[in-house]
Amino acid sequence: MKKYIMAFDAGTTSARTIIFDKNADIVSMAQRDLIKHFPKPGYVEEEPEDLWSKQIGTAVEAMIKKDIDPKEIAAIGISNQRETTIVWDKNTGDPIYNAIVWQCKRTADYCEELKNKGYGKMIEDKTGLVIDPYFSATKIRWILENVEGAREKAEKGELLFGTVESYLIYKLTDGEVHITDYTNASRTMLFNINENKWDDELLELFKIPKSMLPEIRNSSEVYGHSKSKYLGCEIPISSAIGDQQSSLFGTASFERGLAKATYGTGAFILMNTGKELVQSKNGLVSTIAWAIDGKITYALEGSIFEAGSAIDFLRDNLRIIDQADDSEYMASKVNDTEDVYFIPAFTGLGAPYWDQYARGAIIGLTASVSKYHIVRAALESLAYLSADVINAMEEDSNTKLKSLKADGGVSKNNFLMSFLSDIVDVEVKRPKLVELTALGACYMAGLSVGFWKDKEELREKTDVDRVFISEMDEETRNKKMKRWHEAIEYSKNWAK
């Protein structure tokens, strides 16, 4: 009997299931878009039941497409959008509020209050994170403070919290398993990254009962089994890992100093720092890359809030492209941007700026500027934001990147990848398989059930589609980056 690994790619814009074979090739895939809600400016929500129903729906669809027997699925691995916060009733399993998505800015004022009270250094020292609405802790607190009866139920031990992977595993096991893994725990702003446990002082600060929190487990181990009523038989659930750490693992970046950039809704750049926990001095966050057999690998990370969403803005809001793929062609129609800079700070700026009040802008418009220049400027902005993160990463780690692996849907844009190589002055490698987020979870799941022997076997499966080499001279690069940083200051000062 053939055996496969099923990977849940529980993303921000869609729920996907991808089934891989022993060669790490995609056998089948299904995808469904998620429902998003924007109840107020800066608020972003999704429906937990929609996340669940579409994820399980795509799993069934992916098996049916290729007539795969559920008994042929050796294990399920889960990669997930991180920080997105779900709170549900322990007795009924019903969510008490919509999932508050990582992009949501509703707790911005509270985060400023924490900074003004001097909690910044304490939180950064304990968690490796900067105070920002991005992370889960302030979202949990908001739910407890704003949903009627939530605080009282939480104090009685009747509510549970989880990020998306935790919620999916809880549902798959009919409430028998309430866990998270180290990577997702490290993104909550409640996890002590030095002691590798939930931090009592932080729980007290945010007034979050410890009884709400899931048990922390390795990124690769069997947590339990899915109930047969969902997928046709009981299947081991054997990996859970945050999507960005998952893609780092999927690129086979197993050693210190290797880095990847994933371009999806947002862009996320991670560098493996091995056994060393590197505390950033340049606006990055320290995080856990993965935990296997109780051994933790660390990473530096820079999170860019807008990537694919910036291209969507050109299509849906400005209507200057018909579809996302048009952006590459249009950017290539002009030789430069005519000194136009596009700042996609629709929900503020992430790393290394962490300015939640920054606003999007198009700067440098003249009468000769066309839609082609604006599209090109939008794509270039993603490379500039990446350069800011990578420069900070190199300084923090005292390591010069030799190459960068790029994945995610937006990495298919050849113009962007070429300009990225130019502006960062580094070789950019795009793997043949760009579904590396799902692949990382697949690898993790397969390792834990013996589907693959070890990481060396996985390293052999990484094929490169194209390599982009920098051709820009240093003077031009420095001039463009200087103008970019001048444009960034306009964005940061607009709301002040």
C-alpha positions in Angstrom: 0.0 0.0 0.0 1.3 3.4 -0.9 1.7 5.9 1.9 1.4 9.7 1.9 1.7 12.6 4.3 -1.2 15.0 4.5 -0.2 18.7 5.3 -2.7 21.3 6.5 -1.6 24.7 5.4 -3.9 26.8 7.6 -3.1 30.2 6.2 -4.5 33.7 6.5 -6.3 34.0 3.2 -7.1 30.3 2.6 -7.3 26.8 4.1 -5.4 24.3 2.0 -4.6 20.6 2.2 -1.6 19.2 0.3 -0.8 15.5 0.1 2.8 14.6 -0.5 4.4 11.3 -1.5 7.7 9.7 -0.4 9.6 11.8 -2.9 8.1 15.0 -1.3 6.2 15.6 -4.5 2.7 17.0 -4.5 0.1 14.3 -5.2 -3.1 16.2 -4.6 -4.1 19.7 -3.4 -7.3 21.5 -2.4 -7.9 25.0 -1.4 -10.8 27.2 -0.2 -10.7 30.9 0.6 -11.5 32.0 4.1 -14.2 34.6 5.2 -12.6 37.8 6.6 -14.4 40.5 8.6 -13.3 44.1 9.2 -15.7 45.4 11.8 -13.8 48.6 12.4 -10.7 50.3 10.8 -7.7 48.2 11.8 -9.8 45.3 13.0 -9.3 41.9 11.3 -11.3 38.8 12.2 -12.1 35.3 10.8 -14.7 32.8 11.8 -13.2 29.8 13.7 -15.9 27.4 12.4 -15.1 28.6 8.9 -11.4 27.9 9.5 -12.3 24.4 10.7 -14.9 23.5 8.1 -12.8 24.6 5.2 -9.7 22.9 6.5 -11.4 19.6 7.0 -13.3 20.1 3.7 -10.1 20.5 1.7 -8.6 17.4 3.4 -11.5 15.3 2.2 -11.5 16.9 -1.3 -7.7 16.3 -1.7 -8.2 12.6 -1.0 -11.2 12.3 -3.3 -9.4 14.0 -6.2 -6.8 11.2 -6.4 -8.9 8.4 -5.0 -6.6 8.2 -1.9 -7.8 5.8 0.8 -7.6 7.4 4.3 -5.6 4.4 5.4 -2.9 5.5 3.0 -2.3 8.7 5.0 0.6 7.9 7.3 0.3 11.2 9.3 -1.1 14.7 9.4 1.2 17.7 9.7 -0.1 21.2 10.4 1.4 24.6 9.5 -0.6 27.6 10.5 -0.9 31.4 10.5 0.6 32.4 13.8 -0.5 34.7 16.6 -4.2 34.5 15.4 -6.1 34.1 18.6 -9.1 31.8 19.3 -10.9 31.4 22.6 -13.5 28.7 23.0 -15.7 27.2 25.7 -14.1 24.1 27.3 -17.4 22.5 27.9 -19.1 23.0 24.5 -16.1 23.5 22.2 -17.8 26.6 20.8 -15.7 29.8 20.1 -16.9 32.7 22.2 -15.7 35.3 19.7 -14.3 35.4 16.2 -10.6 34.6 15.7 -8.6 37.8 16.0 -6.2 37.7 13.1 -2.5 38.5 13.5 -2.9 41.6 11.3 -5.5 43.1 13.7 -4.5 46.4 15.4 -7.4 46.8 17.9 -4.9 46.6 20.9 -2.6 49.3 19.6 -3.5 51.8 22.4 -3.0 49.2 25.1 0.4 48.3 23.6 1.4 51.9 23.8 0.3 52.0 27.4 2.5 49.0 28.2 5.5 50.7 26.5 4.8 54.0 28.4 4.8 52.1 31.7 8.2 50.7 30.9 7.4 47.0 30.2 9.2 46.9 26.9 12.6 45.7 28.1 11.1 43.1 30.4 8.8 41.6 27.8 11.6 41.6 25.1 14.0 40.0 27.5 11.5 37.3 28.5 9.9 36.6 25.1 12.3 37.8 22.4 9.4 39.9 21.1 8.7 43.6 20.9 5.4 44.9 22.3 3.0 45.0 19.4 -0.7 44.2 18.7 0.7 41.5 16.3 1.2 39.0 19.1 -1.4 36.9 20.9 -1.3 38.1 24.5 -3.1 41.4 24.1 -5.7 39.8 21.8 -6.6 37.2 24.5 -6.8 40.0 27.1 -9.1 42.0 24.7 -11.5 39.1 24.4 -11.6 38.5 28.2 -12.2 42.2 28.7 -14.8 42.8 26.0 -16.9 39.6 25.5 -19.7 39.4 28.1 -19.0 36.8 30.7 -15.6 35.8 29.3 -13.6 37.0 32.3 -15.8 35.1 34.8 -15.7 31.9 32.7 -11.9 32.1 32.3 -11.4 32.5 36.0 -13.5 29.4 36.6 -11.3 27.4 34.1 -14.1 27.1 31.5 -12.3 28.8 28.6 -9.4 27.6 26.4 -7.1 29.6 24.2 -5.2 28.4 21.2 -3.7 29.6 17.9 -5.0 28.0 14.8 -3.1 24.7 14.9 -4.2 24.3 18.5 -7.8 24.8 17.6 -7.7 22.4 14.6 -6.0 19.7 16.7 -8.7 20.2 19.4 -11.4 19.8 16.8 -9.8 16.8 15.1 -9.5 14.9 18.4 -13.0 16.0 19.6 -11.5 17.9 22.5 -9.1 15.2 23.7 -5.9 17.1 22.9 -5.2 20.7 23.7 -1.6 21.4 22.7 0.6 23.9 20.9 4.2 23.6 19.8 7.2 25.6 20.9 7.1 27.7 17.7 3.6 28.9 18.1 4.0 29.3 21.9 7.0 31.6 21.2 4.7 34.0 19.3 2.1 34.6 22.0 4.1 37.1 24.1 3.3 34.8 27.1 6.2 32.3 26.6 9.6 32.7 28.3 12.0 32.0 25.6 14.9 31.6 28.1 13.2 29.1 30.3 11.0 27.6 27.6 7.7 27.7 29.5 4.7 29.8 30.0 5.7 32.8 32.1 3.7 33.5 35.3 4.7 37.1 35.5 3.4 37.8 32.0 0.2 35.9 32.7 -0.3 38.1 35.7 0.5 41.3 33.7 -2.1 40.4 31.0 -4.5 38.9 33.5 -4.8 35.6 31.6 -5.6 32.5 33.7 -3.0 29.7 33.1 -5.8 27.2 32.8 -6.6 28.6 29.4 -3.3 27.7 27.9 -2.4 24.6 25.9 0.3 22.1 26.8 3.6 22.9 24.9 5.0 20.0 22.8 7.7 19.4 20.2 7.1 20.5 16.6 7.5 16.9 15.5 5.8 14.2 17.6 2.5 12.3 17.7 0.0 14.4 19.7 -3.0 12.2 19.1 -5.2 10.8 16.3 -8.0 12.4 14.2 -11.4 10.8 14.9 -12.4 8.5 12.1 -15.7 10.4 11.5 -13.7 13.3 9.9 -11.3 11.6 7.5 -12.5 8.0 7.3 -10.1 6.5 9.9 -7.9 7.5 12.8 -4.7 9.2 11.5 -1.7 10.3 13.6 -1.4 14.1 14.0 2.3 14.3 14.2 3.5 17.8 13.6 2.5 21.4 14.4 4.6 24.4 13.5 4.1 28.0 12.7 4.0 28.7 9.0 7.2 30.7 8.8 9.2 28.3 10.8 7.7 25.5 8.7 8.9 27.1 5.4 12.4 27.6 6.9 12.4 23.8 7.6 11.0 23.1 4.2 13.9 24.9 2.5 16.2 22.5 4.4 17.8 25.5 6.2 18.9 23.2 9.0 22.2 25.0 9.9 23.0 28.3 11.5 23.3 31.2 9.1 20.9 29.9 6.5 17.9 32.1 5.7 14.7 32.2 3.8 12.1 34.8 2.8 8.5 33.8 2.4 6.3 36.1 0.3 2.6 35.5 0.9 0.0 37.9 2.3 2.9 39.3 4.3 6.6 38.6 4.0 8.6 36.8 6.7 12.3 36.5 6.7 14.0 34.0 9.1 17.6 33.2 9.8 18.6 30.0 11.6 20.8 30.9 14.6 21.2 27.3 15.7 21.4 26.6 19.4 22.1 30.3 20.2 19.3 32.6 21.2 20.3 35.9 19.6 18.7 39.0 21.1 18.2 41.6 18.4 19.4 45.2 18.8 17.9 46.2 15.5 14.2 45.7 15.6 14.0 42.0 14.9 12.5 39.3 17.1 14.1 36.2 18.5 12.0 33.2 18.1 12.1 29.4 18.1 12.6 27.8 14.7 11.5 24.3 15.8 11.8 21.8 18.6 12.6 18.1 17.8 13.3 15.5 20.5 13.4 18.2 23.1 16.2 20.1 21.3 15.4 23.6 20.4 16.7 25.5 17.3 16.4 29.3 17.4 16.0 31.9 14.7 15.9 35.7 14.1 12.9 36.9 12.3 11.7 40.0 10.6 8.0 40.3 9.8 6.8 42.5 7.0 3.0 43.1 7.2 2.3 43.6 3.5 3.5 41.6 0.5 0.9 39.9 -1.6 -1.7 42.2 0.0 0.2 45.2 -1.5 -0.3 43.6 -5.0 -4.0 42.9 -4.1 -4.3 46.6 -3.3 -3.2 47.5 -6.8 -5.8 45.1 -8.2 -8.8 45.6 -5.8 -8.4 49.2 -4.6 -6.6 51.1 -7.3 -7.8 48.8 -10.1 -4.6 49.4 -12.2 -4.1 45.6 -12.7 -6.6 43.0 -13.5 -4.9 40.1 -11.7 -1.9 39.8 -9.5 0.2 38.1 -12.2 -0.1 41.3 -14.3 2.2 43.1 -11.9 5.4 41.5 -13.3 4.6 42.5 -16.9 3.6 46.0 -16.0 6.6 46.6 -13.8 8.9 45.5 -16.7 7.3 48.1 -19.1 9.3 50.9 -17.6 13.0 51.2 -16.8 12.5 52.7 -13.3 9.9 54.3 -11.1 10.8 57.9 -12.0 11.7 58.3 -8.3 8.3 57.2 -7.1 8.2 55.2 -3.8 5.3 53.1 -2.7 5.0 52.5 1.1 2.5 49.6 1.8 2.0 50.5 5.5 -1.7 49.7 5.4 -1.6 48.4 9.0 1.6 50.1 10.1 5.2 49.0 9.6 6.6 45.7 11.0 10.3 44.9 11.4 12.6 46.6 11.9 10.5 49.8 12.4 7.5 48.5 14.5 5.5 51.6 13.9 1.8 50.8 14.2 0.8 54.4 13.3 2.7 54.6 10.0 0.5 54.9 7.0 0.7 53.8 3.4 1.8 56.4 0.8 2.8 56.9 -2.8 5.5 59.6 -2.8 7.1 61.4 -5.7 4.2 61.7 -8.1 4.7 64.0 -11.2 2.6 64.4 -14.3 4.7 61.9 -16.2 4.1 59.0 -13.8 1.9 56.2 -15.1 0.3 53.2 -13.6 3.3 51.2 -14.8 5.6 53.3 -12.5 3.3 52.8 -9.6 3.1 49.0 -10.1 6.9 48.9 -10.3 7.2 51.0 -7.2 4.9 48.7 -5.3 6.9 45.6 -6.2 10.2 47.4 -5.4 8.8 48.3 -2.0 8.7 44.6 -1.0 12.4 44.3 -1.8 13.3 47.5 0.1 11.4 46.3 3.2 13.2 42.9 2.8 16.6 44.7 2.6 15.8 46.6 5.8 15.2 43.3 7.6 18.2 41.5 6.1 20.6 44.3 6.9 19.4 44.2 10.5 19.7 40.4 10.6 23.3 40.5 9.3 24.2 43.1 11.9 22.6 41.2 14.8 24.1 37.8 13.9 27.4 39.2 12.7 26.9 37.0 9.6 26.8 38.1 5.9 24.2 36.1 4.0 25.7 34.3 1.0 22.3 33.4 -0.4 18.6 33.7 0.4 16.0 31.1 -0.4 12.7 32.7 -1.4 9.3 31.0 -1.5 5.6 31.7 -1.3 3.2 32.6 -4.1 4.7 36.1 -4.6 8.1 34.6 -5.2 6.9 33.5 -8.6 7.2 37.2 -9.7 10.6 37.2 -11.6 10.8 41.0 -11.5 10.5 41.1 -7.7 13.1 38.3 -7.2 15.6 40.0 -9.6 15.2 43.4 -7.9 15.4 41.7 -4.5 18.8 40.2 -5.4 19.9 43.6 -6.7 18.9 45.7 -3.7 20.1 43.2 -1.0 23.2 42.3 -3.0 22.8 38.6 -2.4 22.1 35.5 -4.5 18.3 34.6 -4.3 17.4 31.0 -4.9 13.8 30.1 -5.7 13.1 26.4 -5.1 11.1 24.4 -7.7 8.5 23.7 -5.1 7.2 27.0 -3.7 4.7 25.3 -1.3 7.4 25.1 1.3 5.2 26.1 4.2 3.2 22.9 3.7 6.3 20.9 2.9 8.0 21.8 6.2 5.0 20.5 8.2 5.0 17.4 5.9 8.7 16.8 6.7 8.1 17.3 10.4 5.1 14.9 10.4 7.0 12.3 8.3 10.1 12.3 10.6 8.0 11.7 13.7 6.4 8.5 12.2 9.5 7.2 10.5 8.2 8.0 7.0 11.7 9.5 6.4 14.8 8.5 8.2 16.4 11.8 9.1 17.1 15.4 7.9 19.8 14.3 5.6 17.3 12.4 3.5 15.2 15.5 3.3 18.1 17.7 2.2 18.4 15.7 -1.0 14.9 16.6 -2.0 15.4 20.4 -2.3 15.6 21.4 -6.0 16.2 24.9 -7.2 14.0 26.4 -10.0 16.0 29.6 -10.6 18.9 31.6 -9.2 18.8 35.4 -9.3 22.2 37.2 -9.2 22.7 40.8 -8.2 23.7 43.1 -11.1 23.2 46.5 -9.5 26.3 48.6 -8.7 26.8 49.7 -5.1 26.4 53.5 -5.8 22.9 52.9 -7.3 21.9 50.6 -4.5 22.9 53.1 -1.8 21.1 55.9 -3.6 17.9 54.0 -3.9 18.0 52.8 -0.3 18.6 56.4 0.9 15.6 57.7 -1.0 13.6 54.7 0.3 14.4 55.7 3.9 13.4 59.3 3.2 10.1 58.0 1.9 9.7 55.8 5.0 10.0 58.9 7.2 7.0 60.5 5.5 5.0 57.4 6.2 6.0 57.3 9.9 5.3 61.0 10.5 1.9 61.2 8.7 -0.2 60.3 11.8 1.8 62.3 14.2 
